[in-house]
Amino acid sequence: MTGLLFVVLAVVLLVAGVIGSVIPNVPGVLLSVSGVFVYWWASGYAEPSTAVVVVVTLLAALVVVAGLFQDVIAARLGGASGWSAAAAGVVGFACFFVLGPLGAIIGSAVTVFALEYRRQRDATASAKAATAVVLATVGSAIVELLVTLTILVVMVVVIVL
């Protein structure tokens, strides 16, 4: 009975990871990896294989680290200054709590546009940098969703087979 409880907990964490991957500031990938580790521990470290656990853990770490710096990296790649990029990250984070996920994206984009326009006096360059922030945020959410779905599918195969 205890083993079944841990399997159910693992599946709940895996599904929560997929759901959390589309909700900003919810650690979807970390929930998914937690589900993998709970199942691995409950199986006596027999399933999934150690290689699968290592690959999933490294993939999750890569997604988490990239997610921490996505706005800053995107703004810089879009031509924004380091200050504009950092400000976008702070404003986006604050806007999330006031306006939700869409507010975070809009807050970051408007911040980059405004600061870059003030710095460069070039609306096209400012719009390019702001667009890069929006695309990075949406792209990051898509990547996290795909990673958590992949982890879920792998674990369903492990559990069923």
Contacts in CASP RR format, 6 or more apart in sequence:
PFRMAT RR
TARGET T0000
AUTHOR 0000-0000-0000
METHOD contacts of the structure
MODEL  1
MTGLLFVVLAVVLLVAGVIGSVIPNVPGVLLSVSGVFVYWWASGYAEPST
AVVVVVTLLAALVVVAGLFQDVIAARLGGASGWSAAAAGVVGFACFFVLG
PLGAIIGSAVTVFALEYRRQRDATASAKAATAVVLATVGSAIVELLVTLT
ILVVMVVVIVL
3 42 0 8 1.000
6 38 0 8 1.000
6 39 0 8 1.000
6 41 0 8 1.000
6 42 0 8 1.000
7 39 0 8 1.000
7 42 0 8 1.000
7 159 0 8 1.000
9 35 0 8 1.000
9 38 0 8 1.000
10 35 0 8 1.000
10 36 0 8 1.000
10 38 0 8 1.000
10 39 0 8 1.000
10 42 0 8 1.000
10 155 0 8 1.000
10 159 0 8 1.000
11 35 0 8 1.000
11 155 0 8 1.000
11 159 0 8 1.000
13 31 0 8 1.000
13 32 0 8 1.000
13 34 0 8 1.000
13 35 0 8 1.000
13 38 0 8 1.000
14 31 0 8 1.000
14 32 0 8 1.000
14 35 0 8 1.000
14 36 0 8 1.000
14 148 0 8 1.000
14 151 0 8 1.000
14 152 0 8 1.000
14 155 0 8 1.000
15 152 0 8 1.000
16 28 0 8 1.000
16 31 0 8 1.000
17 26 0 8 1.000
17 27 0 8 1.000
17 28 0 8 1.000
17 29 0 8 1.000
17 30 0 8 1.000
17 31 0 8 1.000
17 32 0 8 1.000
17 148 0 8 1.000
17 152 0 8 1.000
18 28 0 8 1.000
18 32 0 8 1.000
18 145 0 8 1.000
18 148 0 8 1.000
18 149 0 8 1.000
18 152 0 8 1.000
19 26 0 8 1.000
19 28 0 8 1.000
20 26 0 8 1.000
20 27 0 8 1.000
20 28 0 8 1.000
20 31 0 8 1.000
20 148 0 8 1.000
21 28 0 8 1.000
21 29 0 8 1.000
21 32 0 8 1.000
21 141 0 8 1.000
21 144 0 8 1.000
21 145 0 8 1.000
21 147 0 8 1.000
21 148 0 8 1.000
22 141 0 8 1.000
22 144 0 8 1.000
22 145 0 8 1.000
23 101 0 8 1.000
24 96 0 8 1.000
24 100 0 8 1.000
24 101 0 8 1.000
24 104 0 8 1.000
24 141 0 8 1.000
25 93 0 8 1.000
25 96 0 8 1.000
27 64 0 8 1.000
28 144 0 8 1.000
28 148 0 8 1.000
29 60 0 8 1.000
29 63 0 8 1.000
29 64 0 8 1.000
29 144 0 8 1.000
29 147 0 8 1.000
29 148 0 8 1.000
29 151 0 8 1.000
30 60 0 8 1.000
30 64 0 8 1.000
31 148 0 8 1.000
32 56 0 8 1.000
32 60 0 8 1.000
32 147 0 8 1.000
32 148 0 8 1.000
32 151 0 8 1.000
32 152 0 8 1.000
33 56 0 8 1.000
33 57 0 8 1.000
33 60 0 8 1.000
33 151 0 8 1.000
35 155 0 8 1.000
36 48 0 8 1.000
36 52 0 8 1.000
36 53 0 8 1.000
36 56 0 8 1.000
36 57 0 8 1.000
36 151 0 8 1.000
36 155 0 8 1.000
37 53 0 8 1.000
39 47 0 8 1.000
39 48 0 8 1.000
39 155 0 8 1.000
39 158 0 8 1.000
39 159 0 8 1.000
40 47 0 8 1.000
40 48 0 8 1.000
40 53 0 8 1.000
47 158 0 8 1.000
47 159 0 8 1.000
48 56 0 8 1.000
48 154 0 8 1.000
48 155 0 8 1.000
48 158 0 8 1.000
52 154 0 8 1.000
52 158 0 8 1.000
56 151 0 8 1.000
56 154 0 8 1.000
59 147 0 8 1.000
59 151 0 8 1.000
60 147 0 8 1.000
60 151 0 8 1.000
63 143 0 8 1.000
63 144 0 8 1.000
63 147 0 8 1.000
66 73 0 8 1.000
66 140 0 8 1.000
66 143 0 8 1.000
67 140 0 8 1.000
67 144 0 8 1.000
70 136 0 8 1.000
70 137 0 8 1.000
70 140 0 8 1.000
71 85 0 8 1.000
71 88 0 8 1.000
71 89 0 8 1.000
71 92 0 8 1.000
71 108 0 8 1.000
71 133 0 8 1.000
71 136 0 8 1.000
71 137 0 8 1.000
72 82 0 8 1.000
72 85 0 8 1.000
72 86 0 8 1.000
72 88 0 8 1.000
72 89 0 8 1.000
73 85 0 8 1.000
73 136 0 8 1.000
74 85 0 8 1.000
74 132 0 8 1.000
74 133 0 8 1.000
74 135 0 8 1.000
74 136 0 8 1.000
74 137 0 8 1.000
75 82 0 8 1.000
75 84 0 8 1.000
75 85 0 8 1.000
75 88 0 8 1.000
75 112 0 8 1.000
75 129 0 8 1.000
75 132 0 8 1.000
75 133 0 8 1.000
76 82 0 8 1.000
76 85 0 8 1.000
77 132 0 8 1.000
77 136 0 8 1.000
78 128 0 8 1.000
78 129 0 8 1.000
78 131 0 8 1.000
78 132 0 8 1.000
79 116 0 8 1.000
79 125 0 8 1.000
79 128 0 8 1.000
79 129 0 8 1.000
79 132 0 8 1.000
80 88 0 8 1.000
80 112 0 8 1.000
80 115 0 8 1.000
80 116 0 8 1.000
80 129 0 8 1.000
80 132 0 8 1.000
80 133 0 8 1.000
81 115 0 8 1.000
81 116 0 8 1.000
81 119 0 8 1.000
83 115 0 8 1.000
84 111 0 8 1.000
84 112 0 8 1.000
84 115 0 8 1.000
84 116 0 8 1.000
84 119 0 8 1.000
84 129 0 8 1.000
85 112 0 8 1.000
87 111 0 8 1.000
87 112 0 8 1.000
87 115 0 8 1.000
88 107 0 8 1.000
88 108 0 8 1.000
88 109 0 8 1.000
88 111 0 8 1.000
88 112 0 8 1.000
88 115 0 8 1.000
88 133 0 8 1.000
89 108 0 8 1.000
89 111 0 8 1.000
91 107 0 8 1.000
91 108 0 8 1.000
91 110 0 8 1.000
91 111 0 8 1.000
92 103 0 8 1.000
92 104 0 8 1.000
92 105 0 8 1.000
92 107 0 8 1.000
92 108 0 8 1.000
92 111 0 8 1.000
93 104 0 8 1.000
95 103 0 8 1.000
95 104 0 8 1.000
95 106 0 8 1.000
95 107 0 8 1.000
95 108 0 8 1.000
96 103 0 8 1.000
96 104 0 8 1.000
99 106 0 8 1.000
99 107 0 8 1.000
104 137 0 8 1.000
105 133 0 8 1.000
105 134 0 8 1.000
105 137 0 8 1.000
105 138 0 8 1.000
108 133 0 8 1.000
108 134 0 8 1.000
108 137 0 8 1.000
109 130 0 8 1.000
109 131 0 8 1.000
109 133 0 8 1.000
109 134 0 8 1.000
110 130 0 8 1.000
112 126 0 8 1.000
112 129 0 8 1.000
112 130 0 8 1.000
112 133 0 8 1.000
113 126 0 8 1.000
113 127 0 8 1.000
113 129 0 8 1.000
113 130 0 8 1.000
114 126 0 8 1.000
116 122 0 8 1.000
116 125 0 8 1.000
116 126 0 8 1.000
116 129 0 8 1.000
116 130 0 8 1.000
117 123 0 8 1.000
117 126 0 8 1.000
120 126 0 8 1.000
END
